[in-house]
């Protein structure tokens, strides 16, 4: 098995810049989704995004000569992943429809903490260290401050937060399942097929539940949809996977703190959301520092 070029957190300059830009790209995704919901129904938006992304990844695999086939005994795993993925994203999109992108972004960045907690119990040898415990505690503290906010927080926002929270919890469960079955799969299969299978389900749901499926379309909304599909989901996945394989998880994950910072700042700039509240700022600091602690060399020992 090929060993990563670096597992000590020290990346070459070009790789560090690439990792930072990718994290910024991923952090902006919730803002792009929220923006597209102004003109496209929530389930229709999800169906279009994942359908376009799946076609793009399949096209990349075909052009580069990568296999799209899988063994018959792997079909059950792929089907289960697609079901979890569809439910997970349905919750997250419903959450974004009701709450602010800034709040959904901060809640989404609880995923690494949930993964660590679940991995402690379900992944042999993946225990929780003192550093990881401190990071998890800090991250959860930040979200508690966010959820405890009462000023200008409506019932709809609360429901949006709850839906986002459910989506993130399912995302973490999905990640743990992926860790257990990954050795038998090509990594891009585990993104391509759940997206490809979930896309038509979302489009059918959009036809039934989104009224109308598309009620307003302009250049900005189309651009936000293509950003989610091609830049974040397809191109971002391919680049992140390549860097992860070469440099390792420790080095790459050092930059994850950029995700919540990017999402919150762009929510204020692009969507004009209120991001200067004590709850949002406290959560942003706690979650970002928590991610740094979790992925520091001290925490991994």
WOJONOR-V335990 format. One record per run of one state. SS is the DSSP state (2 for helix, 1 for strand, 0 for the rest). FROM is the first residue (numbers start at 1). TO is the last residue. Records with the same first field share a line. If there is no record, write none. Layout:
SS = FROM-TO / FROM-TO
This chain:
0 = 1-12 / 28-28 / 37-39 / 41-41 / 64-71 / 99-100 / 109-110 / 123-129 / 149-154 / 185-188 / 210-213 / 215-218 / 248-248 / 254-256 / 271-277 / 295-296 / 301-301
2 = 13-27 / 29-36 / 42-63 / 72-98 / 101-108 / 111-122 / 130-148 / 155-184 / 189-209 / 219-247 / 249-253 / 257-270 / 278-294 / 297-300
1 = 40-40 / 214-214
